[in-house]
């Protein structure tokens, strides 16, 4: 169906021509699912846009090679001819659904526009088909939703609406560019299942672009690994996961936190970062980051050749796969963190959060309303000194609001926040500033969380100038020491943020957070915007700093593998309430709350589970109008009448295990065991 031969793509910039894709070969059969994987900057999205010839709107040009679709060379077709292919034969789901829809027009108008153009349907027929498409992708009340605007949809609903628009003309090839990146794990599972069922129903080819190898394992027939604008490996999914043949593929797979991995183990990470297009290395483009590189790799470019029934671009792949340590994490990294384990009293409480709530009024101004959004509702738990307390839950659960309320960045509506016995909520702003240096924050987005107008030295020095009485020389020395501590070079002091990659920017944010030697750090989705290899570097850095500085973390995340790896204990939050607290290993092996189990069962890994999976259907309700009784009951497969009437309390059901459920799974498992005996 699709065959790309020796494709080279150049971009015209002020600094000259940059080659983004070099001699790329790719093919797809009808009905096949192919995944493109690799770090940001590998060329995945540019490849997908080239297939639809969208790069020409971004100063891109195909300088060499050809793109053949269904036997027709579309490389140099004029734009009017391409209009008959885009949408009708080849459709695309974009990464950001909110920016892909026009906010001025209704969802219905934008879906029917495509149908009317390509299928010459009447307005009424196109409208009715739009309703059926929304129903097909799982959107309730489609007649009403067709009349709504994009801002009235949640992220998961918008992604479904975009899929409906993409399949409206039943294309032969559907390109999905990171379709689940911004979504919660439960919605992600629903979107994956939806894509798979639609692919089978319409016999579409699916070209999926992702950096999540778990999704690739779940959906793909074949995986193509890209690095710096080139294909380095092309193999079936089973081949790639059983025995990767390129060192880069191996590095990506080993960087993934294992759900059964020990917390103290240091994650494998690929050193360095992907090269810039204006400074591509000679020879193998991966050689500077490859632990197996030789002089030959530095000087000669390897070809993409057939090795053991798959394609790979490495001189030594046949030898490397025979090594006994090829698929094993090396022992040196395993013990690195164990040797420096911090000595702290595990029972000493740093934060004691007592029945805190944060409500937002629904209407403001002259019109008074008693209706409130209960973002955090009567939450109690403690964080021990030196531990990492993980907090998970879907978007809208109240995780970030709870984190900000603990730091007093949000004025709490009720309850108490005790920090080493001091009630922070009762302190004035002036008195609170004394505690500010003890509590710091690492933000989610490394791009918007640093001031682009300041040099990185100035960014890191800001808290030192504010809280400490130091000379310019002392400040500079401290900042250079902090840069070294987070793995950056002291001579980069005078550089600006735009000169750094996402992972390096996150290191700058971490350096700023630890500048005042705090005791507590709130990490709010601190690695969710990063590639898996860079993510591993940052997680290792956070764990090393915790050991050397005795830090306590509240780690908020939606990547459950990361949370499981880094956390000592985990709290599961749903619609403003904590529904379960447990030691990390216990929670992920034996979740007690149906919601916790549903989240864990939604993690894509390509493996069959021995137990029956719990599916969390639908989306989280509005916190302005939560369900009565147990807030999870509307999505819970075990809900009864009692759940609708009586709200369950968070109770200790075993040592260090707290659950808010009338029929929690630990009790069910015990009952089953008794029946079996």
N, C-alpha and C positions, 0 to 999 in steps of 0.2 A: 504493500500500500504506500509506504513512504521509503524513499531511498535518498540519502544525502551522501554526496561524493566529494571528498577533498575540499570541504567548505572552509573558506577563509573570509573573515569579516573584519573590516577596518572601520575605525571611527575618526572623523576629522575633528581635531581639537585646536586650541590656540597654540599648543606646543608642538603641533604637527600631527601626523597620522599614527594612531595606536592600533595594533593588531589584537583584537579581543578573542577571536577564534582562529585556530590554525589547523588546516588540513583535517577537518573533522569528518569522520565517516560514521553514519548511523542508518539503520534500517529497521522497519517495523512491518509486521504482517497485519492483515485485517483481523480485528478482534483481540489483538495482543495488548498486554499492559507492560509498558517499558518505563522504568524509573530512571531519571537522571539524578545522581547524587554527587555531593562534593561541597566544599566550603563556599562561603560567600566570595564572589570574585572568580569562581571557577569557569563561569560562562554558561551556566545552565539556562538562565532566563533569556540571555541574548540568543541562544540556540533556538529556544521556543519562539521568540519573536521573529527570528529570521524565517522560520517555516511559514509564518503568516505574513512575512514581508512588512513587519511593523517597524523594523530598525531604521528604515528610511526616514521615518518621522523624528528620529533621534540622531541625525547626522551619521548614521551607519550606512555602510555600502558593502555588498557582496563583491569582493575583489577577485575571487577565484572559486571554482567548484560549481556544483549544481544541486538543485533540490527537485527531485522527481516525486510527484504525488499522483498516485493511480495511473502511472505510465506517462504522465504529462510533465514536461519540464516547466516549472513555474518560477525559475530563478529570475527571469527578466520580463515577466508578463507586465503589461501596463496596468495602472491602478483600476481602470474600469473593468478589466477582465478579472482582476483579483476580487472585486466586489461580489462577483458571482460565486466565488469559492469561500470567502470569509463568512462565517455564520452558517452557510448552507452545507458546505463540505467539511470545513475545518472550523471548529469553535474553540474558545479559550475561556477558562475560569481564572481570574486574576487573583493575586495574593491578598490585596486589600479590597474587600467588597464595598466598603463605604466610599472609597475614592473612585471605584469603577462605575458606580451608578451616578447619574445626573441628579443632584438634589432638587432640581426645579420641576422634574416630571414624576408622575406617580409610577409605582412599580408596574402596574398594569400597562401603562402607555409604553414603557421601555421594553417589556416582553413582547407586546403585540406588534411593535414597530418592526421587529425582526421577522415575525411570521408574515405580516402583510407585504413586506418587501420581497421575500424569497418565495413565498407560496401563493402570492396574489390572492389572498383571502379577503373576504369582506370584514368590516369592523366587528360585526357581531360574531362571526365565526372565529376570528382571531381572538376576541375577548373570551369566548367560551373555551377555546383551546388553552389560553393563558390560565384560566381557572383550573382546568384539568391538570395542567403542568404543576401548578403550585400544590395541588392535592397530591400529585404523584411524588413530589419531593418532601412531603410530610408537613406542609404548612396548614394549620387548622384555619377554619373560616376563610377559605381562599377568595370567596366573593367579596368579603369586606377588605381583605388584605390587598387585593388588586387596586383598590382606590386609595391606599395609603402611600406615603412618601418614604424614601429610604431611611430618613432619620427616625421613623416610627418603628423600625425593625431592630431587633437585637443582632449581634454579630453572627450568631448561628443561623438565624432566619435569613439574613442578607445573603449569606453564603449559599443557602438553599435556593433563594430567589435567583441568584446568579447562575446556579446550575440549571434551574428551570429555563432561564433565558438561553443558556448555551445549548441545551438539547432541544429547543423549540423547533428547529428545522431538521432534527434527527441527523446530525453530522456523522461522517464516516470516521473522523479523527477528532477526539476531544483532548485538548491540552490543558492540564491543571497545574498552575504554578503555585506551589505551596498552599494548597486549598485549605489546610487545617492548622497552619502555623499559629494563628491568633486565637484559636478556639480551645475551650476546655477539653479535657480528655474524654468526657462523656459525649459531648457534641462531636468531637473528632471521630469517635467510633461510629456515630450515626452517619456522618458525612462519608466515611470510608465505605460503609455498608451500602449506602445510597449509590455512590459512584460505581461500585462493583455490580449492583443489580441492574443499573441503567446500561452499563457496558454490555452485560449479557443480554438484556432485553433488545437493545438496538444493534448488537454485534459491532459496537464501535471499537476502534483502536483507542487506547488511553495512554497518553504520554504524560507521566506524572513527574513533576519536579519537586523534590523535597530534600531537606537535610536530616530528616528523621529516618534513620535506618530501620526502626521498628515498623513504621508505616510501609516502607519499601518491602520489608519481609512479609508483611500481611497481604499486600495487594499485587506485587509485581510478578510477572512471568520471567522477566529479564531485567538486570540492573546494569546501567552504564555509569561508570565512575569517571568524573571529569576533574581535571586539575589544571589551573592556569590556562584555560582555553583549549585544552587537549583531552582526548579520551585516553585514560591510562588502563582501564579494564572494562571488559564487556563479557558478562557471564550470566548464566541462569541464576535465579535467586538461590536455589539450593547449592549450586557450585560456589557462589560467592561467600555464603555464610559458612559453609563447611570447610572451605580451604581458599581464602583469598590469595591471589597470586601476585599482587603488586604491594610493595611496602606501604603505600599511601592508603590503600583499601584496608590493609591490616591495621594501620594506625587508627583509622576512623572507627573500625569495629571495636578495637580495644579501648577506645576513649569513652565508650558508652558505660555509664554506671550500671553494674549488674544488680538485679533485684535481690539476689542472694549473696552479694558481696559483703565482706566485712567492712564496717565503718572505718576502721583504722588503716585499711589498705589505701595506699596512695594510688590514685587513678593514673592509668597510662595516659600520656599526652604527647602529641606531636610538637616538637620544639619549633619555635619561630612562627611565622605567618606566611600566607600566600603572597608571592611576589607581585609588585605593581606591574601594570602593562607596559609602562615606560622604562622598566628596568628588569626585563626578563633574563634569567640566567642562560648561559650556553649549555649545550648537552641536554641531559635530562632536567626538566624544569623543577623536579622534586629533589634533586641531589643535595641541596643545601640543608634540607630537613630530614634526609634519609639516613638512618643509622648504618645502612649497608652500602653506602655509596663508595665508589672507587674513582681513580683518576679517569678511567674510561667514561664513567657517568658524567663527569664534569665537562668532558670535551666532545663526546659523541652523543647525538640524540637517538634513543632507542625507537624502533618502529613498533607499531601496534601489530603484533603477530600472533598466530595461533599457537597456544601452549596448553596441553592437556584438555583439549576440546573447548577452549574458551580463548578470547583475545586479551592480550596484556602487553603493555609497553615497558618491559624491564629486561635487562640483559641477563639477570640472575634468577628469574622467577622459578625455573625448574630446580635449581640448587636450593633456593631459600625454603621452598615448601617441604623439602625433605629434612630440614633442621628440626631437632626434637623440641626446640623452644619457639617454633614459629607461631603456634596458636596458644602459647602460654605467656601470661604476664610475668616478666622477669622478677626474680626473687629480690633483687636489690630494691625495687620499687615497692614490693610488698611490705618490707620491714622498715622502710624509711620513716614512716610516721609512728610506728610502734616504739621505736627507740627513744623518741622525744615526748612520750605521753606525759601530759601535765599532772602534777600532784595537787589535787584540790579536794576539799570536802564535798562529796556528791550530794549531801543533804542540806547544805547551807543555801538559804533562799536569797536570791538577789531581788527579784520582783514578786510581789504578792498582789495579784489582781483580784479584787473582791467585788462581785456583782456589778461590774461596770456596764453602762448602757450609753449609746450615742444615738440620739434621735435628731432627725432633720425635719422642720416644718414643711409641709407640702406646698403651702401658699405663703407668700411673704407680702409685706407692704400693708396697705389700709385694710384689705380684706383678710379677716382673721379666720383661720381654720384649725380645728383640733386634730385634723388628720396628720399623721407623721410617718416618715420613713424610718423604720427601726433598723438601722444599719448594723448596730451591735446591740444585743438585747440580753441583759442580765448574765454576763459572762464572768466566770471565775476560774482561775488556774494560777499556777506558780511557775516561775522559771528559776532553776537552781544555778548557782555560781559555776562557771566553767563548762556548762552544757550548751548544746545546740538544740533549741526547741523548734521543731518544724511545724508550719501551719499550712494546711492544704484545704482545698475546696474550690468549687467553681467560681467564675467571675460573678460578682453580686452576692457572695457569701458574707462579705464584710471583713475579709482578712486584712486588707490594707488600712481600712478605717480603724480596726482594732489596733494595728501596729502604731498608727499615728496617735491614737488616743493614749496608748501606754507612754509614748514619748511626750505627751501633753502638747502635741502639735494640733490636736483637735480637743476642744473643751468638752469634757465628758458631761453627759446629762445626769447620770447618777452613778453611785458606787465609789470605790476607792482604789488608787494605784499606790501601793507601798513600795518604795525603793530603799532597801536596807533598813526598813522600819519607818522611813519618813514618808508621810502622805503627800505625794507630789501635787495632787489635785487641790490641796489647800494652800499651796505656796503662791505668793505674788510673782509677777513676771521677773522682778528684780532678784528675788530669792531663787527663782527657778533657773536663772542664768548661771548660777554657781554649779548646778547639776548638769547643765547642757554639755559641758566638756566630757562628762562621764558617759554620755549616751550619744552615739553617732548613727548615721544612716548611709547605706549604700543603695542607690536608686536603680530602677529597672533599665532605663535607657541610657547607655554610656554616651550617646550623642547629644541629647538635650540636657543632661544633668551637669555638664561642665560649661563654663562661660567661654564661648569661642573667641572672644576679644582679648582674653587674658592669656599670658604664657602659662605653661603648666606649673612652672615654679611659683608663680603668683597665686594660682588656684590652690595649690597645696599649702602655701604659706599663710593664706587668709585666716584660718582658725588660730594659728600661732600668734599672728599680730593682734587678734581680737582678745585672746584669753591670757597670753603670756607677755611679760615685759622683757623682750629680748632685743639685742642689737641686730642690725641688718646682716652682719657677718654670722652671728649665731643662728639666725633664721635660715640663711642659705645653707649652712652646714647641716642643719636638721633636715631640711627639705632634700638635700642630696642623699643623706642617709636613708630617708624614707623611700626615695626613688630606687635605691639599691635594694632595699628590703622587699619591695614589690616586684622586683625583676626588671626594672628599667634602668637605663644608663644615666648617671648623674649629669653628664654633659648635655643631656636633652633638656635641662632646666629652662633654656631660653626658647624652646620650640612651642608652637601653638597646637591646640587640640586637633585641628584638621590634618595635621601631619602624622596622625597615629591611626592605627586600625581600631576596630570596636573593642577587641580584647585588651589592647594597650590603654585605651581610654578608661575601661573599667578598672584597670590597675591604678590609673591616676585617681579615680574616685575612691578606691580603697586606701591609697596613700593619704588622701585628705581625711578620710574617716578615722584612720589610726594615728593622725598627727599629734593629737593631745593625749595619747596613751589612755583611751577610754576603757571602761570595764564592760560596756554593753554596746552591741551593734545590731541594728535592725537592717537585715538584708531583704529588701522587698523585690522579689523576682530578679535577683541580682545577676543571674546567668541565662535568663529565658531568651534574651535577644542575641545570644552568641551561638556560633557553630559548635558542634559537639567536641571538636578538638580543643578549641579555645576555652570552652566551658570547663573541660577537664583541668586545664591550667589554672583557671580562677578558683575552682573548688579546692584543688591542692594548695593553692596559696592561702585561701581562707582557713583551711585546716592547720597549715603550718603556723600561721599567725596566732591562731587560737592556742596552740601548744606553747609557743614562745612567749606570748603576752598574757596568757590566762584569760582570754576573751570569752564572753558569753554572747551567744547569738540567738536572735529570733529570726528564723529563716522562712520567709514566705515564698511559696513556689507552686506551680501547677504541673511541673515535671516530677512525677512521683518517684522515678528512679533516682533523680538527684536528691530529692528530699530524704528518701530512705537511706542513701549513702552517707549524707552529711549529718543527719539528726540523731540525737540520743533518744529523745521522745518526740512524739508527733501528736498534734491536735487537729482534729477534722472539724471543719466549720461548715455549717449549712444555714443560709438565710438568717444570719445574725446570731446563731447559737453554736456553741461547741457541742458536737454530738458524740465525740469519742476522744479520749486521751489514752495513749499507751506507749510503752517502749517501742522504738522504731521497728526492730526485728519482729517483735510480737505482733504489731499492728499489720505488717505486710504479709506475715505468714498466716495469721489467724485473726482477720478483722472481725470485730464484734457487732458493729452497726451495719445494717444493710447498705447504707449510703457509702460507708468506707469500703465495703466489699465491692460495690458497684464501681467506684472509682478505680480500684485496683484491677478489677476484671476488664476495665476499658483500655488498659495499657496495651498498645500494639506490640507484639513480639514475634509473630509468625509461628508460635508454638501452640499446640493443643493443650488445654488445661485438663487436669485429672478430675477436677470438681466441676459441678454445674455452675456456669457463670450467671451472675446477676446483672441484668441490663437496666441501666437508668434511662428510662424513656423521657422524651420531652425536654423542656428547659426549666430552669429555676424560676419559681413564681416571683412576682413583684414584691419587694420588701414593704411597699406601701399598703399591700393587701395580702398579708400572709395567710395560709390556711389555718383553720382552727386546730386545736390539739397539737399533735406532732406535725411539725412543718414539712416533714419529708413524706407524709402519708400519701399525697397525691401522686407520687412517683414510686412508691414502695410496693413491691410484689407481695409483701406479707401483711399489709395494713388491714386492720379490723375496725369495728365500730368504736372500740375503746380508744383507738388512735385518733379518731376524729373528735372525741369528747375531751379526753384527758391528755394534757401535755406531759411527756415523760421528763423526769428530773435526771440530771447528770449524777449517777451514783457509782461508787466503787464496787465492782462486781468480782474482782480479783485484786491481788496486791498490785498497786500502781496502774490498774486498768479501770478507767471510768467510761461509762456508756449511758447515753440518754435514749433508751429504747425499752418498750414494754416487753418485747419478745426478742431480745438480742441473740445473736447467732451463737455465742458461747453456750448459752442455756440450751439452745436447739441442738447443738452438737452433743452436749452432755445427755440430753434426752434420747437422742438417736443411739448413743453408745449404750445406754441402759436397756433400751428396747432390744438392741443387737445381742446383748449378754443374756 
